[in-house]
Amino acid sequence: METSPFLETLLSQSALVVFMGFVAYTLWKKLEDALNKKDLMAEALIKITMLWEERYSKESQDDRENKVILKEILDIIKSMKNGG
């Protein structure tokens, strides 16, 4: 039985196609992870900014209140580092 030249070419390139597919899939997953991390960072930044504006804009001069605000900001950052 004779095989067509097209089929022979396709079969000879199949390993390359599989490898390129794997690389494309891996890169796509890394891109999705980076976009998710960017979204988490944006949410954390919004939370921190709102917290700072709400709590610190009251012109609080009390160091204890400022430490509480900074502690809450630190907690937000730690939760962001831990994945959400």
Secondary structure, DSSP 4 states (H G I P E B T S, - for coil): ----HHHHHHHHTHHHHHHHHHHHHHHHHHHHHHHHHHHHHHHHHHHHHHHIIIIITTT---HHHHHHHHHHHHHHHHHHHTT-
